[in-house]
C-alpha cells in the first residue's frame, strides 16, 4: 500500500484505521453493531422481567454496577449467551425459556466475566482491525471457488491457475505493503484469545460462587452432544474455534466446586 498511495498518505491511512477503533467504544455504535452484526434486539417487557432480577443478583454478588450494561436477546433456540461490544449482555431466546433460573444466572455470571475482564472490548476491536484480512481471505475463497468451478474438467489446469492466483496475491501484498502479511495471523490470534477469554470468564463465574451451576450447565451440554462436531473438525478449524471444548471448561471451574 505504501507504494500504491502518494507519499505520506499510507501513514495517514494506517493512523485513520487505528483511530477508527474508537468507534467501538461509542454506545450508539455498539447498539448498531449488536443489531446488524450479532443479530440481537432489546428484550420485551416480559423477557426483561425474567432477566433483570437474575442479572441484578449476579452483579450484586460480583460487586459490579449492573446498570451500566444492557440486556439484549438473540432470536435463536440455541442455548447460548454472549457479551457483545462493551456494554451488552445477550442471551438467546432458547436460553431464556429452557434454562432453569439458577443455570441462567451461572451463564450470565460467565458473560459478566467477559466484561469485567475486558474480553468483549478486546474481541470487538480485534474483529474490527482484522476486517482487511477477512476481506482478503474472502476474495481468495471466491477466486478459488471460481477457478475450480470453471476448470473442474481439467484438474491440473485448475491447480496451476490456483497456484498462480494465490502466488500473485501474496507477492502483490509483499511488494505493496510487507507489514500486511502480519494481518493473516490475526484471525488465528483472535481465536486463541477467544478461547483463553472463555476460560477466564468461567473462572470469574466460579470465583463469585457460580462454579457448581456452571459445571452443571456444561455437563448437560456435553450430554446433548455439543462437543461432538468439535471433535470431527480438522486442525485448522480447531485453531479457528473461539471456544475451548467443554471438558477443558469444566476443569477450569472444578476448583471452585465444593
C-alpha positions in Angstrom: 0.0 0.0 0.0 2.9 2.3 0.7 3.8 2.1 -3.0 0.2 2.5 -4.2 -0.6 5.7 -2.3 1.1 9.1 -2.7 3.8 9.8 -0.2 2.6 10.2 3.4 -0.9 9.0 2.7 0.0 5.4 3.6 0.8 6.6 7.1 -2.4 8.7 7.2 -4.4 5.6 6.1 -2.9 3.4 8.8 -3.4 6.0 11.5 -7.0 6.7 10.4 -7.8 2.9 10.5 -6.3 2.6 14.0 -8.2 5.7 15.2 -11.4 4.2 13.8 -11.3 1.6 16.6 -12.6 4.3 18.9 -16.0 3.9 17.4 -16.2 0.5 19.2 -16.4 2.5 22.4 -19.3 4.6 21.2 -22.6 3.2 22.7 -24.8 4.0 19.7 -22.3 2.3 17.5 -22.3 -0.7 19.9 -26.0 -1.0 19.6 -26.0 -0.7 15.9 -23.3 -3.5 15.7 -25.4 -5.6 18.1 -28.4 -5.3 15.7 -26.5 -5.7 12.4 -23.5 -7.9 13.1 -24.8 -10.0 16.0 -28.5 -10.1 15.1 -29.6 -9.0 18.6 -32.5 -6.9 19.8 -33.7 -5.3 23.1 -35.9 -7.6 25.2 -39.6 -7.2 25.5 -41.1 -6.2 28.8 -41.9 -9.9 29.7 -38.4 -11.0 28.8 -36.8 -8.2 30.8 -39.0 -9.1 33.8 -37.3 -12.6 33.8 -33.8 -11.4 33.1 -33.4 -8.3 35.2 -33.8 -9.9 38.7 -31.3 -12.6 37.8 -28.9 -10.1 36.4 -29.2 -7.9 39.5 -28.4 -10.8 41.7 -25.4 -11.8 39.7 -23.9 -8.3 39.6 -24.7 -7.8 43.3 -22.6 -10.9 44.2 -19.8 -9.7 41.9 -19.8 -6.2 43.4 -20.4 -4.6 40.0 -22.9 -1.9 38.9 -25.2 -3.9 36.7 -26.9 -0.7 35.4 -24.0 0.1 33.1 -24.9 -2.9 30.9 -27.8 -3.5 28.6 -29.6 -6.8 28.5 -30.5 -8.0 24.9 -32.0 -11.0 23.2 -30.8 -13.1 20.3 -33.6 -14.8 18.5 -32.5 -18.3 18.2 -33.4 -21.6 20.0 -29.8 -22.4 20.7 -28.6 -22.5 24.4 -26.1 -19.7 24.4 -25.3 -16.2 25.7 -22.7 -13.6 24.8 -21.0 -10.4 25.9 -21.3 -8.2 22.8 -19.5 -4.9 22.4 -18.6 -3.1 25.6 -22.0 -2.8 27.4 -24.3 -5.5 26.1 -25.1 -8.9 27.6 -27.2 -11.0 25.3 -29.0 -14.3 25.9 -30.7 -16.4 23.3 -34.4 -17.0 23.3 -33.7 -20.7 23.9 -31.6 -20.0 27.0 -34.3 -17.7 28.4 -37.1 -20.2 28.0 -35.3 -23.5 28.6 -32.7 -22.9 31.2 -33.7 -23.0 34.9 -33.2 -19.6 36.6 -30.2 -20.9 38.6 -28.4 -22.2 35.5 -29.3 -19.0 33.6 -27.7 -17.0 36.4 -24.5 -19.0 36.0 -24.4 -18.3 32.3 -24.9 -14.6 33.0 -22.1 -14.7 35.5 -19.9 -16.0 32.8 -20.8 -13.2 30.5 -20.2 -10.7 33.2 -16.8 -12.2 33.5 -16.1 -11.3 29.9 -17.0 -7.6 30.5 -15.1 -7.4 33.8 -12.0 -8.9 32.2 -12.2 -6.6 29.1 -12.6 -9.5 26.8 -15.6 -8.1 25.0 -13.8 -4.8 24.1 -10.7 -6.8 23.0 -12.7 -9.1 20.8 -14.7 -6.3 19.2 -11.5 -4.3 18.4 -9.9 -7.5 17.1 -12.8 -8.2 14.8 -12.7 -4.6 13.6 -8.9 -4.5 12.9 -9.0 -7.9 11.3 -11.6 -6.8 8.8 -9.0 -6.2 6.0 -7.6 -9.7 6.4 -11.0 -11.2 6.4 -11.9 -9.3 3.3 -8.8 -10.5 1.6 -9.4 -14.1 2.7 -13.0 -13.9 1.3 -11.6 -12.7 -2.0 -9.2 -15.6 -2.1 -12.0 -18.0 -1.3 -14.3 -16.6 -4.0 -11.4 -16.8 -6.6 -10.6 -20.3 -5.6 -14.2 -21.4 -6.0 -14.4 -19.7 -9.4 -11.2 -21.4 -10.6 -12.3 -24.9 -9.5 -15.9 -24.5 -10.9 -14.6 -23.4 -14.4 -11.7 -25.8 -14.6 -13.3 -28.8 -12.9 -12.8 -30.9 -16.1 -9.1 -30.1 -16.3 -7.8 -30.7 -12.8 -4.2 -29.9 -13.5 -5.1 -26.6 -15.1 -7.2 -25.6 -12.1 -4.3 -26.4 -9.7 -1.9 -24.4 -11.8 -4.3 -21.4 -12.0 -4.9 -21.5 -8.3 -1.2 -21.6 -7.5 -0.6 -18.6 -9.8 -3.5 -16.6 -8.4 -2.5 -17.2 -4.7 1.1 -16.6 -5.6 0.3 -13.3 -7.3 -1.8 -12.2 -4.3 1.0 -13.0 -1.8 3.7 -11.4 -4.0 1.5 -8.3 -4.6 0.9 -7.9 -0.9 4.6 -8.2 0.0 5.5 -5.8 -2.7 2.8 -3.2 -1.9 2.9 -3.3 1.9 5.0 -6.0 3.6 3.6 -5.5 7.2 0.2 -6.5 5.8 1.4 -10.1 5.9 1.0 -10.0 9.7 -2.7 -9.4 9.2 -3.1 -13.0 8.0 -2.2 -14.2 11.5 -4.8 -12.0 13.2 -7.8 -14.4 12.8 -5.8 -17.2 14.4 -4.7 -15.0 17.2 -8.2 -13.8 17.8 -9.5 -17.3 18.0 -6.8 -18.2 20.6 -7.5 -15.1 22.6 -11.2 -16.0 22.4 -10.6 -19.5 23.9 -8.5 -18.0 26.7 -11.1 -15.4 27.4 -13.8 -18.1 27.7 -11.7 -19.9 30.4 -11.1 -16.7 32.3 -14.8 -15.8 32.2 -15.6 -19.4 33.5 -13.1 -18.9 36.4 -14.7 -15.5 37.2 -18.1 -17.1 37.5 -16.6 -19.8 39.7 -15.0 -17.2 42.0 -18.2 -15.4 42.7 -20.0 -18.7 43.6 -21.5 -20.0 40.3 -19.0 -22.8 39.8 -21.3 -25.8 40.6 -24.1 -24.3 38.5 -21.8 -23.7 35.6 -20.4 -27.2 35.7 -24.0 -28.5 35.7 -24.7 -26.4 32.5 -21.6 -27.6 30.8 -22.2 -31.3 31.7 -25.8 -31.0 30.3 -24.4 -29.5 27.1 -21.9 -32.4 26.9 -24.7 -34.9 27.2 -26.6 -33.1 24.4 -23.6 -33.7 22.1 -22.4 -30.0 21.8 -18.8 -31.2 21.6 -19.4 -33.9 19.0 -18.9 -31.6 16.0 -15.8 -30.1 17.5 -14.1 -33.5 17.7 -14.8 -34.1 14.0 -13.1 -30.8 12.9 -9.7 -30.7 11.3 -6.6 -28.9 12.8 -7.3 -25.6 11.1 -10.9 -25.5 12.2 -9.9 -26.2 15.7 -7.3 -23.4 15.6 -10.1 -21.0 14.4 -12.5 -22.1 17.1 -13.2 -19.3 19.6 -14.5 -21.7 22.3 -12.5 -24.5 24.0 -14.0 -27.9 24.4 -16.4 -28.3 27.3 -14.2 -30.8 29.2 -11.5 -28.0 29.4 -14.0 -25.5 30.6 -15.3 -27.9 33.3 -11.7 -28.4 34.5 -11.3 -24.6 34.7 -14.3 -24.3 37.1 -13.9 -27.6 39.1 -11.5 -25.9 41.6 -14.4 -23.7 42.6 -16.8 -26.6 43.2 -17.1 -27.6 46.9 
